[in-house]
Amino acid sequence: MISLSNNIMGRYISLLFILLLASCSVEDFNTVKPISAPEFTGKIETGLEVDLGLTALWAGYNIDADSPSHSGSYYAWGETEVKTEYNEDNYTLNGKLVAGQKLSDSNDVATQKIGYGWMTPSAEDWQELADNCTITLAAYNGVVGYVATSKVEGYEGKSIFFPCSGYKAASNTNNVGSQALYWANQIVQDADTRAVNAFFTNQTTGAALLLNMPPKGAGGLTWCGYPVRGIKKFYLDWNAENCSVGKTTTSVEGEISGNAMWTISASNGAI
């Protein structure tokens, strides 16, 4: 019998987990068991707009949910309607996507369901959340998920909850209570059938928020149904003679005046 060292075995398990995340077939994920966690003892923000001190406001709950502990609806990447079946044959964007493509306002479910200024997070937005928050495996109102608690000065202790809502494939909802997967706004750079997704995981070193994208992952199959968490962000561009200023902001309230030209965009940095 061949014996593997702990280091090699750890690498094998990590590779296997990434490969599973790269697909979403029922057979792949049915082996994932539900997890348990103690109830979170801090305060979970329950409003639509939550300021964690980041460049975007994060929604306090999933699209179509009415509280942080509810899963909301599941959407294939780039679709804005809920379906009873999630498969490649009924995917409306099948064969229409290109590598690296980003969501437009018309096919971003966050924009369409919540309103102008709202969007599906980019990989950079998810990474910013991971870098500036403590991630904790915990339960909220009896639902197991992950809590992101801000570490930004002045916002410490503000927390939002991501339930383990699983995913949709065919007519099945798989791994509720064990997996928290969310779409990002972009197709991976080397394939037109997979999109970047964020996933929460409980590792030996603690809970973490990671990205499933090359080179560490292949991305999720676009026709699978994932929950979506919206963010709110605007980009202001000010142009005057010999002067140009760009700024990302979470609000455009107030009066903008003067002889300069302002451009306001609700896309991810697109002017």
C-alpha positions as CSV (number, residue, x, y, z in Angstrom):
1,M,0.0,0.0,0.0
2,I,1.3,3.4,-0.9
3,S,1.5,5.9,1.9
4,L,1.1,9.6,1.2
5,S,2.7,12.3,3.4
6,N,0.4,14.8,5.1
7,N,1.8,17.5,2.8
8,I,1.1,15.5,-0.4
9,M,-2.3,14.4,0.9
10,G,-3.2,18.1,1.8
11,R,-2.3,19.1,-1.8
12,Y,-4.4,16.3,-3.2
13,I,-7.4,17.3,-1.2
14,S,-7.1,21.0,-2.1
15,L,-6.8,20.0,-5.8
16,L,-9.8,17.8,-5.6
17,F,-11.9,20.5,-4.0
18,I,-10.9,23.0,-6.7
19,L,-11.9,20.5,-9.4
20,L,-15.3,20.0,-7.8
21,L,-15.8,23.7,-7.7
22,A,-15.0,23.9,-11.4
23,S,-18.2,22.0,-12.3
24,C,-21.7,21.7,-10.8
25,S,-23.0,18.3,-11.7
26,V,-25.2,16.6,-9.1
27,E,-22.8,13.6,-9.0
28,D,-19.8,15.9,-8.1
29,F,-21.5,17.6,-5.2
30,N,-23.7,15.0,-3.6
31,T,-20.8,13.8,-1.5
32,V,-20.6,17.1,0.3
33,K,-22.1,16.7,3.8
34,P,-24.0,19.5,5.7
35,I,-22.0,21.3,8.2
36,S,-22.9,22.7,11.6
37,A,-21.8,25.8,13.4
38,P,-22.6,27.7,16.6
39,E,-25.0,30.7,16.5
40,F,-23.2,34.0,15.7
41,T,-23.0,36.1,18.9
42,G,-22.5,39.5,17.2
43,K,-24.8,41.7,15.3
44,I,-25.7,40.9,11.7
45,E,-26.6,43.9,9.5
46,T,-30.0,43.3,8.0
47,G,-30.5,46.3,5.7
48,L,-30.2,46.4,2.0
49,E,-27.2,48.8,2.0
50,V,-24.4,47.9,4.4
51,D,-21.3,50.1,4.6
52,L,-18.3,48.0,5.6
53,G,-15.8,50.8,4.9
54,L,-15.1,49.3,1.4
55,T,-15.3,50.9,-2.1
56,A,-18.8,49.4,-2.5
57,L,-21.9,49.0,-0.3
58,W,-22.8,45.4,0.1
59,A,-26.4,44.1,0.2
60,G,-27.2,42.6,3.6
61,Y,-29.0,39.6,1.9
62,N,-29.2,37.7,-1.4
63,I,-31.3,38.8,-4.3
64,D,-35.0,37.9,-3.9
65,A,-34.4,37.1,-0.2
66,D,-36.1,39.1,2.6
67,S,-33.6,38.5,5.3
68,P,-29.9,37.5,5.6
69,S,-30.7,33.9,6.5
70,H,-32.9,33.2,3.4
71,S,-31.3,31.8,0.2
72,G,-33.2,34.0,-2.2
73,S,-33.3,32.8,-5.9
74,Y,-30.8,31.1,-8.0
75,Y,-29.6,32.5,-11.3
76,A,-27.5,31.2,-14.2
77,W,-24.6,33.5,-15.0
78,G,-25.9,36.5,-17.1
79,E,-29.6,35.5,-16.8
80,T,-32.2,37.5,-14.9
81,E,-35.1,35.1,-14.6
82,V,-35.6,32.1,-12.3
83,K,-36.0,28.7,-13.9
84,T,-37.3,25.3,-12.9
85,E,-34.4,23.6,-14.8
86,Y,-30.8,24.7,-14.9
87,N,-28.9,23.0,-17.8
88,E,-26.8,23.7,-20.8
89,D,-29.7,23.2,-23.3
90,N,-32.0,25.9,-21.8
91,Y,-29.2,28.4,-21.0
92,T,-30.1,31.5,-23.0
93,L,-26.5,32.6,-23.4
94,N,-25.2,29.2,-24.6
95,G,-22.7,29.9,-27.4
96,K,-23.0,33.7,-27.1
97,L,-20.3,34.4,-24.5
98,V,-16.6,35.2,-25.0
99,A,-13.7,34.7,-22.7
100,G,-13.2,37.6,-20.3
101,Q,-16.7,39.1,-21.0
102,K,-18.3,41.1,-18.2
103,L,-22.0,41.5,-17.3
104,S,-23.8,44.4,-18.9
105,D,-26.6,46.3,-17.1
106,S,-29.2,44.4,-19.2
107,N,-28.0,41.0,-18.1
108,D,-26.8,41.8,-14.6
109,V,-29.5,40.4,-12.3
110,A,-28.5,42.8,-9.5
111,T,-29.1,45.8,-11.7
112,Q,-32.3,44.5,-13.0
113,K,-33.8,43.3,-9.7
114,I,-32.5,46.0,-7.3
115,G,-32.0,49.0,-9.5
116,Y,-29.4,51.4,-11.1
117,G,-26.1,51.5,-9.2
118,W,-26.4,47.9,-8.1
119,M,-24.3,45.2,-9.7
120,T,-22.9,41.7,-9.3
121,P,-19.5,42.0,-7.6
122,S,-16.4,41.7,-9.6
123,A,-13.5,39.4,-8.6
124,E,-11.8,42.5,-7.3
125,D,-14.8,43.4,-5.1
126,W,-14.9,39.9,-3.7
127,Q,-11.2,40.0,-3.0
128,E,-11.6,43.4,-1.3
129,L,-14.2,41.8,1.0
130,A,-11.9,38.9,1.7
131,D,-8.9,41.1,2.5
132,N,-10.7,43.5,4.7
133,C,-13.0,41.2,6.7
134,T,-12.7,38.4,9.2
135,I,-14.6,35.3,7.8
136,T,-16.3,33.1,10.3
137,L,-18.3,29.9,9.9
138,A,-21.4,30.5,12.0
139,A,-25.2,30.1,12.1
140,Y,-27.7,33.0,12.0
141,N,-31.3,32.3,12.9
142,G,-30.5,28.6,12.8
143,V,-29.1,28.7,9.3
144,V,-25.5,27.8,8.7
145,G,-23.3,30.1,6.7
146,Y,-20.4,32.5,6.8
147,V,-20.1,35.9,8.4
148,A,-17.9,38.6,7.0
149,T,-17.0,41.1,9.7
150,S,-15.2,44.3,8.7
151,K,-11.7,45.0,9.9
152,V,-11.7,48.5,8.4
153,E,-11.0,51.3,11.0
154,G,-14.2,52.9,12.0
155,Y,-16.3,50.0,10.7
156,E,-15.0,47.2,13.0
157,G,-17.7,44.7,14.0
158,K,-20.1,45.4,11.2
159,S,-21.1,42.0,9.8
160,I,-23.0,40.5,6.9
161,F,-24.1,36.9,6.5
162,F,-23.8,34.6,3.6
163,P,-26.0,31.5,4.0
164,C,-24.9,28.1,2.7
165,S,-27.5,28.0,0.0
166,G,-25.9,25.5,-2.3
167,Y,-26.5,25.6,-6.1
168,K,-29.0,24.5,-8.8
169,A,-28.3,21.9,-11.4
170,A,-31.1,20.4,-13.5
171,S,-34.2,20.6,-11.2
172,N,-32.2,19.9,-8.1
173,T,-31.0,22.2,-5.3
174,N,-27.8,20.7,-4.0
175,N,-25.7,21.1,-0.9
176,V,-27.9,23.5,1.0
177,G,-26.3,23.8,4.5
178,S,-22.8,22.9,3.2
179,Q,-21.8,25.3,0.4
180,A,-21.9,29.0,-0.1
181,L,-21.2,29.9,-3.7
182,Y,-21.8,33.3,-5.4
183,W,-21.3,34.6,-8.9
184,A,-18.7,37.3,-9.9
185,N,-19.4,39.5,-12.9
186,Q,-16.9,38.0,-15.4
187,I,-16.3,35.0,-17.6
188,V,-12.8,33.5,-17.0
189,Q,-10.1,34.6,-19.4
190,D,-9.5,31.2,-21.1
191,A,-13.0,29.7,-21.5
192,D,-16.4,30.9,-22.6
193,T,-18.5,28.5,-20.6
194,R,-17.2,29.2,-17.1
195,A,-17.5,32.3,-15.0
196,V,-15.5,33.5,-11.9
197,N,-17.3,32.6,-8.7
198,A,-16.6,33.3,-5.0
199,F,-16.9,30.5,-2.5
200,F,-16.6,30.3,1.3
201,T,-14.7,27.4,2.8
202,N,-13.8,26.2,6.3
203,Q,-10.2,25.2,6.2
204,T,-7.9,23.8,8.9
205,T,-6.5,27.3,9.3
206,G,-10.0,28.8,9.6
207,A,-12.9,30.0,7.4
208,A,-11.9,31.8,4.2
209,L,-13.4,33.5,1.2
210,L,-11.7,32.4,-2.0
211,L,-12.1,32.9,-5.8
212,N,-12.6,30.0,-8.2
213,M,-10.8,31.3,-11.3
214,P,-7.6,30.5,-13.2
215,P,-4.8,29.7,-12.3
216,K,-6.1,28.2,-9.1
217,G,-9.5,27.1,-10.4
218,A,-11.4,26.8,-13.7
219,G,-14.5,28.8,-12.7
220,G,-18.1,27.7,-12.4
221,L,-20.2,26.4,-15.3
222,T,-22.3,29.4,-16.4
223,W,-25.6,27.5,-16.8
224,C,-25.6,26.4,-13.1
225,G,-27.9,28.4,-10.7
226,Y,-26.1,30.3,-8.0
227,P,-27.4,32.8,-5.5
228,V,-26.3,36.4,-6.2
229,R,-25.3,39.1,-3.7
230,G,-25.5,42.7,-5.0
231,I,-23.2,45.6,-4.4
232,K,-23.8,49.3,-5.0
233,K,-21.1,51.5,-6.5
234,F,-20.8,54.4,-8.8
235,Y,-17.8,55.8,-10.7
236,L,-17.5,59.6,-11.1
237,D,-15.3,61.0,-13.9
238,W,-14.6,64.7,-13.9
239,N,-13.0,66.3,-17.0
240,A,-12.0,69.9,-17.4
241,E,-9.3,71.7,-19.3
242,N,-5.9,70.0,-18.4
243,C,-7.5,68.2,-15.5
244,S,-9.1,64.8,-15.1
245,V,-10.2,63.1,-11.8
246,G,-11.7,59.7,-11.4
247,K,-13.3,58.4,-8.2
248,T,-15.2,55.3,-7.2
249,T,-18.0,56.1,-4.7
250,T,-21.1,54.5,-3.1
251,S,-23.3,57.5,-3.5
252,V,-24.0,60.4,-5.9
253,E,-26.2,62.4,-3.5
254,G,-25.7,66.1,-3.4
255,E,-25.4,68.8,-6.1
256,I,-22.8,68.5,-8.9
257,S,-22.3,71.9,-10.5
258,G,-19.8,74.0,-12.4
259,N,-18.5,74.2,-16.0
260,A,-16.7,70.8,-16.0
261,M,-18.2,67.7,-17.5
262,W,-19.2,64.9,-15.1
263,T,-19.8,61.3,-16.2
264,I,-21.5,59.0,-13.8
265,S,-21.4,55.3,-14.4
266,A,-22.9,52.4,-12.4
267,S,-20.7,49.8,-14.1
268,N,-17.6,48.3,-12.5
269,G,-15.2,51.1,-13.3
270,A,-16.5,51.4,-16.9
271,I,-17.0,55.0,-18.2
